[in-house]
Each structure stands twice: as C-alpha cells, then as structure tokens.
Amino acid sequence: MEIHVTDMDGKTHTLEALEGWRLMEIIKDYGLPIKAECGGACCCATCHVYVDEAWQDKLFDMLDEEEDMLDEAIDVRDNSRLSCQIIMSEELDGLKVTLGGGTEVD
C-alpha cells in the first residue's frame, strides 16, 4: 500500500503505508515537514493536509472534534483534514494529499 504526499515545495513523495496506521504517523516517520504536535490526539491542527478531490468521498466523515480543531488551522479549505484522523486501509491505497499550513500560533 502507498500514499502520495506533496510537500510545501510542490515535490511529491511516494510513501509505503501500513494498514491501521494514522496518515500523520506515516508522513512523520518518513521525515516530511509535518509538526503533529499532539501526537494524534486531535488536540491541535498541526497535521493539517489537503486531500485530493478524487479521494475525499473515500474517507470517513469528519467528527466534530476534528472540525473544531480545523478552525485553528491556517488556510482551511473544503478538502482540509487532520492527517491524524485518517486511518490507512486497503481502500485508501494510492491516497493523495498535500501538506497544509500549520496553526495561527505557529
């Protein structure tokens, strides 16, 4: 399984993904520039990503906690998600995301 992550410089990285892992953990393990300050507890917005349009409908709906945290992120868009709330599964093989801005208090 793999994911495609575009960084802030526009470079796309293809990363091996493991089922059951949080997207944020995979991105962080590969050393890409994602802060993920709360470690996946949905208590910050520093793992903000933009999900490619073709993949948005394949994700679980966002919970209220995630939506509340996204209010703290910079440049939130319709395709914004917190990568700590995306759990990898076979259905997400090939997922494409772009790293988003951090929070207003970065």
C-alpha positions in Angstrom: 0.0 0.0 0.0 1.2 3.5 -0.7 0.3 7.2 -0.4 1.4 10.2 -2.4 2.3 13.3 -0.3 3.1 16.7 -1.9 5.2 18.9 0.3 5.1 22.7 0.6 7.7 23.0 -2.2 5.4 21.1 -4.6 7.5 17.9 -4.6 5.5 14.7 -4.4 6.8 11.8 -2.3 5.5 8.2 -2.6 5.5 6.6 0.8 4.8 3.0 1.9 1.7 2.9 4.1 0.7 0.3 6.6 -2.9 -0.7 7.3 -4.2 0.6 10.6 -1.6 3.4 10.8 -2.6 7.1 11.0 -1.7 9.0 7.9 0.1 11.5 10.2 2.4 8.8 11.6 3.4 7.7 8.2 4.2 11.2 7.0 6.2 11.9 10.2 8.1 8.6 10.0 9.4 9.5 6.6 10.7 12.8 7.9 8.4 15.1 5.9 7.8 18.5 7.5 4.7 17.9 9.5 4.6 19.1 13.1 1.9 16.8 14.6 2.4 18.4 18.0 -0.3 16.5 19.9 0.8 13.1 18.5 -2.5 12.1 17.0 -4.9 13.1 19.9 -6.9 15.5 17.7 -5.9 18.4 20.1 -4.1 20.6 17.6 -4.2 21.3 13.8 -0.5 20.9 13.1 -1.0 17.8 10.9 -3.4 19.6 8.5 -3.5 18.2 5.0 -5.4 18.8 1.8 -7.0 15.6 0.4 -7.0 15.2 -3.3 -10.5 15.7 -4.7 -10.7 12.2 -6.1 -10.2 10.8 -2.6 -12.5 12.9 -0.5 -15.5 10.7 -0.7 -13.4 7.6 0.2 -12.7 9.0 3.7 -14.8 8.6 6.8 -16.8 11.6 7.6 -15.1 14.1 9.9 -16.1 14.0 13.6 -17.0 17.2 15.4 -13.6 17.2 17.3 -11.7 17.3 14.0 -13.9 20.0 12.6 -13.4 22.1 15.8 -9.6 21.7 15.5 -9.5 22.7 11.9 -10.9 26.0 13.0 -7.4 26.6 14.4 -5.6 25.8 11.1 -4.4 28.3 8.5 -5.9 28.3 5.0 -8.6 25.8 5.7 -10.4 24.6 2.5 -13.2 22.2 1.7 -10.7 19.4 1.3 -8.9 20.1 4.6 -8.5 17.2 7.1 -6.3 16.4 10.0 -4.0 13.6 9.0 -4.1 12.1 12.5 -7.7 11.3 11.9 -7.2 9.3 8.7 -6.5 5.7 9.4 -5.0 3.8 6.5 -6.9 0.9 4.9 -6.7 -1.0 1.7 -9.5 1.3 0.3 -7.1 4.2 0.7 -4.2 2.6 -1.2 -2.9 5.4 -3.5 -4.3 8.2 -1.4 -3.0 11.7 -2.5 -2.6 14.6 0.0 -0.8 17.9 0.1 0.7 19.2 3.4 -1.3 22.1 4.7 -0.5 25.1 6.8 0.0 24.9 10.5 -1.9 26.9 13.0 -2.2 30.6 13.6 0.0 30.2 16.7 2.9 28.5 14.9 
